[in-house]
Amino acid sequence: MKSSKVWYITGASQGLGFTLVKKLLDSGYRVAATSRNASTLQHAVGLIDKTRFLPLAVDLNNPDCVDESVQQTLEAFGQIDVVVNNAGYGMAGTIEEIPEQDIKNIFNVNVLAAIDVTKSILPVMRKQRSGYIINIGSVAGFAGAPGWSVYSATKAAIAAFSEVLALDVKEFGINVTVVEPSGFRTGFLTKDSLAYIDSKIEGYNAVKSTQERYLAANGKQPGDPDKAAEIIIALAENPEPPLHMLLGADAVNRASQKIVELSAELDKWKSISIGADFKD
């Protein structure tokens, strides 16, 4: 049965992570889900069934805590088949005005936590000779927008990490996908999920107008979290899932335009680029 698979999901208390947990449990899967508060997550999900649902209080920036949660999952379910590195948040502002510690904090959560979870779970999947790692990135990691430089940098790092990880673990029967959504109707643009630094510097008009447009779109995003969760579940049942999975028409359009622009730039500067090599 497909529902015999065990999922381990980070950042499950809200947004896409929460929607995914609910969909999986409704479909009969076994799920371990992390949050800062396990009891709050348990109450929100509304299921008390230790044979199928394991809410975990995990500090994702503490590798020992991550390792312990993986062991708890194995003790409860005996295996881990699908990992979803979903924990993360947004950050908008000019690079001049974002405090250095805030930049370090978002990299810790959006990037380093995903790497630590992957490091902890890979030995399990290698032993099983199977597994699927899903990293939640963003189209912003490939085609960003003004004012989102730091957030885009974290998601570009997740994409690059996923691409090389896929090459590294292929021989063990482990697949990797980086899911890259555009705007989805979750709490991403709310104060609980977005670190927003209002620009006080004169100018930066592109940043300010883009941020105003994004904030005004809260609750009106075209992406449907339920459909996204269904797509992610279907990917895990596909024997040959994609390395990159864009979600949403806006994601497809932005990525397509970026590819056109990148191709044109590559052609324009090609002769200079190859001129950097030694001449035989």
C-alpha positions as a LaTeX table, in Angstrom:
\begin{tabular}{lrrr}
\hline
Residue & $x$ (\AA) & $y$ (\AA) & $z$ (\AA) \\
\hline
Met1 & 0.00 & 0.00 & 0.00 \\
Lys2 & 1.23 & 3.48 & $-0.79$ \\
Ser3 & 0.02 & 4.66 & 2.62 \\
Ser4 & 2.65 & 2.45 & 4.27 \\
Lys5 & 5.19 & 5.20 & 3.54 \\
Val6 & 6.44 & 7.29 & 6.40 \\
Trp7 & 6.82 & 11.05 & 5.91 \\
Tyr8 & 8.99 & 13.39 & 7.99 \\
Ile9 & 7.99 & 17.05 & 7.54 \\
Thr10 & 9.55 & 20.16 & 9.05 \\
Gly11 & 7.76 & 23.44 & 9.63 \\
Ala12 & 4.41 & 21.71 & 9.90 \\
Ser13 & 2.53 & 24.12 & 12.15 \\
Gln14 & 1.25 & 26.39 & 9.38 \\
Gly15 & 1.16 & 27.07 & 5.66 \\
Leu16 & 1.97 & 24.42 & 3.11 \\
Gly17 & 3.54 & 22.15 & 5.72 \\
Phe18 & 0.34 & 22.03 & 7.76 \\
Thr19 & $-1.82$ & 21.48 & 4.69 \\
Leu20 & 0.45 & 18.64 & 3.58 \\
Val21 & 0.30 & 16.94 & 6.98 \\
Lys22 & $-3.50$ & 17.05 & 6.96 \\
Lys23 & $-3.71$ & 15.67 & 3.41 \\
Leu24 & $-1.31$ & 12.83 & 4.19 \\
Leu25 & $-3.13$ & 11.78 & 7.34 \\
Asp26 & $-6.47$ & 11.91 & 5.54 \\
Ser27 & $-4.96$ & 9.59 & 2.92 \\
Gly28 & $-3.75$ & 7.07 & 5.51 \\
Tyr29 & $-0.03$ & 7.82 & 5.54 \\
Arg30 & 2.12 & 7.82 & 8.66 \\
Val31 & 3.56 & 11.24 & 9.43 \\
Ala32 & 6.20 & 12.66 & 11.75 \\
Ala33 & 5.92 & 16.43 & 11.80 \\
Thr34 & 8.09 & 19.03 & 13.49 \\
Ser35 & 7.12 & 22.30 & 15.06 \\
Arg36 & 8.36 & 24.50 & 17.87 \\
Asn37 & 5.42 & 23.28 & 19.97 \\
Ala38 & 4.30 & 19.66 & 19.56 \\
Ser39 & 1.12 & 19.99 & 21.62 \\
Thr40 & $-0.06$ & 23.00 & 19.61 \\
Leu41 & 0.58 & 21.06 & 16.41 \\
Gln42 & $-1.28$ & 18.03 & 17.79 \\
His43 & $-4.27$ & 20.19 & 18.67 \\
Ala44 & $-4.27$ & 21.94 & 15.28 \\
Val45 & $-4.14$ & 18.65 & 13.37 \\
Gly46 & $-6.85$ & 17.18 & 15.58 \\
Leu47 & $-5.66$ & 13.58 & 15.42 \\
Ile48 & $-4.51$ & 11.55 & 18.40 \\
Asp49 & $-3.30$ & 8.32 & 16.83 \\
Lys50 & 0.26 & 7.37 & 17.76 \\
Thr51 & 0.28 & 4.65 & 15.14 \\
Arg52 & 0.01 & 7.24 & 12.35 \\
Phe53 & 0.89 & 10.70 & 13.65 \\
Leu54 & 3.96 & 11.80 & 15.60 \\
Pro55 & 4.13 & 15.53 & 16.42 \\
Leu56 & 7.65 & 16.55 & 17.41 \\
Ala57 & 8.96 & 19.65 & 19.17 \\
Val58 & 12.25 & 20.27 & 17.37 \\
Asp59 & 14.79 & 23.07 & 17.35 \\
Leu60 & 15.93 & 22.69 & 13.76 \\
Asn61 & 19.07 & 24.72 & 14.43 \\
Asn62 & 20.22 & 22.17 & 17.00 \\
Pro63 & 21.67 & 19.10 & 15.19 \\
Asp64 & 21.36 & 16.96 & 18.34 \\
Cys65 & 17.66 & 17.83 & 18.55 \\
Val66 & 17.22 & 16.96 & 14.87 \\
Asp67 & 19.00 & 13.62 & 15.38 \\
Glu68 & 16.78 & 12.84 & 18.35 \\
Ser69 & 13.63 & 13.54 & 16.33 \\
Val70 & 14.81 & 11.20 & 13.58 \\
Gln71 & 15.41 & 8.45 & 16.16 \\
Gln72 & 11.96 & 9.05 & 17.64 \\
Thr73 & 10.46 & 8.67 & 14.18 \\
Leu74 & 12.30 & 5.41 & 13.61 \\
Glu75 & 11.22 & 4.10 & 17.00 \\
Ala76 & 7.60 & 4.97 & 16.23 \\
Phe77 & 7.40 & 3.86 & 12.59 \\
Gly78 & 10.53 & 1.84 & 11.80 \\
Gln79 & 11.41 & 3.72 & 8.61 \\
Ile80 & 11.50 & 7.12 & 6.90 \\
Asp81 & 10.58 & 7.18 & 3.22 \\
Val82 & 9.91 & 10.83 & 2.39 \\
Val83 & 11.48 & 13.93 & 3.91 \\
Val84 & 10.05 & 17.39 & 3.29 \\
Asn85 & 12.32 & 20.24 & 4.31 \\
Asn86 & 9.59 & 22.84 & 4.51 \\
Ala87 & 10.60 & 25.02 & 7.48 \\
Gly88 & 11.41 & 28.57 & 6.50 \\
Tyr89 & 10.19 & 32.14 & 6.28 \\
Gly90 & 10.38 & 35.17 & 4.05 \\
Met91 & 12.40 & 38.35 & 4.31 \\
Ala92 & 11.82 & 41.58 & 2.41 \\
Gly93 & 13.91 & 44.73 & 2.52 \\
Thr94 & 16.95 & 46.44 & 1.05 \\
Ile95 & 20.26 & 44.80 & 1.79 \\
Glu96 & 21.48 & 48.08 & 3.33 \\
Glu97 & 18.76 & 48.00 & 5.96 \\
Ile98 & 18.58 & 44.35 & 6.97 \\
Pro99 & 20.59 & 43.73 & 10.18 \\
Glu100 & 23.42 & 41.24 & 9.81 \\
Gln101 & 22.05 & 38.99 & 12.54 \\
Asp102 & 18.70 & 38.82 & 10.73 \\
Ile103 & 20.52 & 37.65 & 7.61 \\
Lys104 & 22.31 & 34.93 & 9.58 \\
Asn105 & 19.06 & 33.88 & 11.23 \\
Ile106 & 17.19 & 33.32 & 7.96 \\
Phe107 & 20.10 & 31.34 & 6.49 \\
Asn108 & 20.11 & 29.20 & 9.64 \\
Val109 & 16.42 & 28.33 & 9.22 \\
Asn110 & 15.97 & 28.30 & 5.44 \\
Val111 & 19.26 & 26.64 & 4.50 \\
Leu112 & 21.31 & 25.14 & 7.33 \\
Ala113 & 18.32 & 23.46 & 8.98 \\
Ala114 & 17.45 & 21.69 & 5.73 \\
Ile115 & 21.04 & 20.52 & 5.38 \\
Asp116 & 21.15 & 19.26 & 8.98 \\
Val117 & 17.89 & 17.34 & 8.58 \\
Thr118 & 19.17 & 15.79 & 5.35 \\
Lys119 & 22.47 & 14.81 & 7.01 \\
Ser120 & 20.58 & 13.13 & 9.83 \\
Ile121 & 18.20 & 11.17 & 7.62 \\
Leu122 & 20.54 & 10.11 & 4.81 \\
Pro123 & 22.08 & 7.19 & 6.77 \\
Val124 & 18.56 & 5.80 & 7.21 \\
Met125 & 17.75 & 6.07 & 3.52 \\
Arg126 & 21.12 & 4.67 & 2.43 \\
Lys127 & 20.50 & 1.62 & 4.61 \\
Gln128 & 17.01 & 1.25 & 3.12 \\
Arg129 & 18.42 & 1.79 & $-0.41$ \\
Ser130 & 15.45 & 4.03 & $-1.04$ \\
Gly131 & 14.01 & 7.39 & $-0.12$ \\
Tyr132 & 12.81 & 10.73 & $-1.40$ \\
Ile133 & 13.99 & 14.16 & $-0.26$ \\
Ile134 & 11.77 & 17.13 & $-1.09$ \\
Asn135 & 13.23 & 20.56 & $-0.41$ \\
Ile136 & 10.81 & 23.47 & $-0.50$ \\
Gly137 & 12.49 & 26.27 & $-2.42$ \\
Ser138 & 10.88 & 29.12 & $-4.32$ \\
Val139 & 10.79 & 30.50 & $-7.83$ \\
Ala140 & 12.49 & 33.49 & $-6.15$ \\
Gly141 & 15.62 & 31.34 & $-5.93$ \\
Phe142 & 15.81 & 31.38 & $-9.72$ \\
Ala143 & 13.91 & 34.51 & $-10.74$ \\
Gly144 & 13.72 & 36.95 & $-7.86$ \\
Ala145 & 11.93 & 40.25 & $-7.37$ \\
Pro146 & 13.18 & 43.61 & $-6.04$ \\
Gly147 & 13.46 & 43.71 & $-2.27$ \\
Trp148 & 13.82 & 39.96 & $-1.78$ \\
Ser149 & 17.59 & 39.61 & $-2.20$ \\
Val150 & 18.33 & 37.76 & 1.05 \\
Tyr151 & 15.31 & 35.46 & 0.82 \\
Ser152 & 16.14 & 34.70 & $-2.81$ \\
Ala153 & 19.72 & 33.90 & $-1.80$ \\
Thr154 & 18.49 & 31.29 & 0.69 \\
Lys155 & 16.24 & 29.65 & $-1.88$ \\
Ala156 & 18.96 & 29.70 & $-4.55$ \\
Ala157 & 21.16 & 27.89 & $-2.03$ \\
Ile158 & 18.44 & 25.27 & $-1.50$ \\
Ala159 & 18.15 & 24.74 & $-5.26$ \\
Ala160 & 21.91 & 24.33 & $-5.71$ \\
Phe161 & 22.08 & 22.03 & $-2.69$ \\
Ser162 & 19.28 & 19.88 & $-4.11$ \\
Glu163 & 20.84 & 19.65 & $-7.57$ \\
Val164 & 24.17 & 18.33 & $-6.33$ \\
Leu165 & 22.61 & 16.20 & $-3.60$ \\
Ala166 & 20.59 & 14.42 & $-6.29$ \\
Leu167 & 23.83 & 13.49 & $-8.07$ \\
Asp168 & 25.43 & 12.31 & $-4.83$ \\
Val169 & 22.65 & 9.99 & $-3.65$ \\
Lys170 & 21.30 & 8.60 & $-6.92$ \\
Glu171 & 23.33 & 5.37 & $-6.54$ \\
Phe172 & 21.50 & 4.63 & $-3.28$ \\
Gly173 & 18.06 & 4.74 & $-4.89$ \\
Ile174 & 17.28 & 8.12 & $-3.32$ \\
Asn175 & 15.48 & 10.80 & $-5.33$ \\
Val176 & 15.58 & 14.55 & $-4.73$ \\
Thr177 & 13.20 & 17.30 & $-5.82$ \\
Val178 & 13.29 & 21.01 & $-5.11$ \\
Val179 & 9.74 & 22.36 & $-5.18$ \\
Glu180 & 9.68 & 25.99 & $-6.32$ \\
Pro181 & 6.32 & 27.71 & $-5.79$ \\
Ser182 & 5.21 & 31.22 & $-6.62$ \\
Gly183 & 2.55 & 32.93 & $-4.47$ \\
Phe184 & 0.28 & 30.55 & $-2.57$ \\
Arg185 & $-2.61$ & 31.47 & $-0.30$ \\
Thr186 & $-0.91$ & 30.63 & 2.99 \\
Gly187 & 0.30 & 32.82 & 5.84 \\
Phe188 & 3.61 & 33.51 & 4.09 \\
Leu189 & 2.98 & 37.26 & 3.78 \\
Thr190 & 1.71 & 37.68 & 7.34 \\
Lys191 & 3.79 & 39.12 & 10.18 \\
Asp192 & 4.28 & 35.62 & 11.65 \\
Ser193 & 6.04 & 34.35 & 8.53 \\
Leu194 & 7.62 & 37.40 & 6.94 \\
Ala195 & 10.48 & 39.50 & 8.25 \\
Tyr196 & 9.67 & 42.85 & 6.67 \\
Ile197 & 12.04 & 45.78 & 6.90 \\
Asp198 & 10.40 & 49.02 & 5.80 \\
Ser199 & 12.87 & 51.07 & 3.76 \\
Lys200 & 13.68 & 54.54 & 5.12 \\
Ile201 & 16.27 & 55.34 & 2.45 \\
Glu202 & 15.31 & 57.77 & $-0.30$ \\
Gly203 & 14.97 & 56.00 & $-3.62$ \\
Tyr204 & 14.84 & 52.21 & $-3.93$ \\
Asn205 & 11.60 & 52.79 & $-5.81$ \\
Ala206 & 11.54 & 49.35 & $-7.42$ \\
Val207 & 11.90 & 47.74 & $-4.00$ \\
Lys208 & 9.18 & 49.85 & $-2.38$ \\
Ser209 & 6.63 & 49.43 & $-5.16$ \\
Thr210 & 7.22 & 45.67 & $-5.35$ \\
Gln211 & 6.85 & 45.27 & $-1.59$ \\
Glu212 & 3.62 & 47.27 & $-1.59$ \\
Arg213 & 2.27 & 45.05 & $-4.35$ \\
Tyr214 & 3.26 & 41.84 & $-2.55$ \\
Leu215 & 1.81 & 42.91 & 0.80 \\
Ala216 & $-1.43$ & 43.94 & $-0.87$ \\
Ala217 & $-1.66$ & 40.46 & $-2.38$ \\
Asn218 & $-1.85$ & 38.73 & 1.01 \\
Gly219 & $-4.88$ & 36.45 & 1.00 \\
Lys220 & $-5.33$ & 36.90 & $-2.75$ \\
Gln221 & $-2.46$ & 34.76 & $-4.04$ \\
Pro222 & $-3.47$ & 32.51 & $-6.94$ \\
Gly223 & $-1.79$ & 29.37 & $-5.58$ \\
Asp224 & $-4.02$ & 26.76 & $-3.90$ \\
Pro225 & $-2.21$ & 25.03 & $-0.96$ \\
Asp226 & $-4.49$ & 21.98 & $-1.19$ \\
Lys227 & $-3.57$ & 21.43 & $-4.83$ \\
Ala228 & 0.11 & 21.96 & $-4.05$ \\
Ala229 & $-0.06$ & 19.32 & $-1.31$ \\
Glu230 & $-1.76$ & 16.88 & $-3.67$ \\
Ile231 & 0.97 & 17.43 & $-6.27$ \\
Ile232 & 3.72 & 16.84 & $-3.70$ \\
Ile233 & 2.07 & 13.60 & $-2.54$ \\
Ala234 & 1.79 & 12.46 & $-6.16$ \\
Leu235 & 5.48 & 13.21 & $-6.75$ \\
Ala236 & 6.39 & 10.82 & $-3.95$ \\
Glu237 & 4.50 & 8.04 & $-5.73$ \\
Asn238 & 6.27 & 8.70 & $-9.04$ \\
Pro239 & 9.29 & 6.45 & $-9.61$ \\
Glu240 & 11.03 & 9.20 & $-11.58$ \\
Pro241 & 10.14 & 12.55 & $-10.00$ \\
Pro242 & 11.56 & 15.78 & $-11.46$ \\
Leu243 & 14.59 & 17.49 & $-9.97$ \\
His244 & 12.81 & 20.86 & $-10.22$ \\
Met245 & 9.06 & 21.20 & $-9.72$ \\
Leu246 & 7.66 & 24.68 & $-10.29$ \\
Leu247 & 4.25 & 25.30 & $-8.75$ \\
Gly248 & 1.90 & 27.99 & $-10.03$ \\
Ala249 & 1.48 & 29.80 & $-13.33$ \\
Asp250 & 3.47 & 32.77 & $-12.06$ \\
Ala251 & 6.39 & 30.48 & $-11.21$ \\
Val252 & 6.35 & 29.00 & $-14.70$ \\
Asn253 & 6.12 & 32.41 & $-16.35$ \\
Arg254 & 8.91 & 33.95 & $-14.28$ \\
Ala255 & 11.23 & 30.99 & $-14.78$ \\
Ser256 & 10.51 & 30.90 & $-18.52$ \\
Gln257 & 11.30 & 34.60 & $-18.88$ \\
Lys258 & 14.51 & 34.18 & $-16.88$ \\
Ile259 & 15.63 & 31.33 & $-19.15$ \\
Val260 & 15.07 & 33.50 & $-22.24$ \\
Glu261 & 17.03 & 36.38 & $-20.72$ \\
Leu262 & 19.83 & 34.11 & $-19.50$ \\
Ser263 & 20.14 & 32.45 & $-22.89$ \\
Ala264 & 20.33 & 35.81 & $-24.65$ \\
Glu265 & 22.99 & 37.07 & $-22.25$ \\
Leu266 & 25.00 & 33.88 & $-22.64$ \\
Asp267 & 25.01 & 34.23 & $-26.42$ \\
Lys268 & 25.87 & 37.93 & $-26.29$ \\
Trp269 & 28.95 & 37.43 & $-24.11$ \\
Lys270 & 29.96 & 33.95 & $-25.26$ \\
Ser271 & 33.09 & 35.00 & $-27.18$ \\
Ile272 & 34.42 & 36.90 & $-24.18$ \\
Ser273 & 33.51 & 34.09 & $-21.79$ \\
Ile274 & 35.44 & 31.43 & $-23.70$ \\
Gly275 & 38.31 & 33.88 & $-24.17$ \\
Ala276 & 39.27 & 33.32 & $-20.51$ \\
Asp277 & 40.77 & 29.89 & $-21.34$ \\
Phe278 & 44.40 & 29.15 & $-22.21$ \\
Lys279 & 45.05 & 28.93 & $-25.95$ \\
Asp280 & 46.55 & 25.63 & $-27.03$ \\
\hline
\end{tabular}
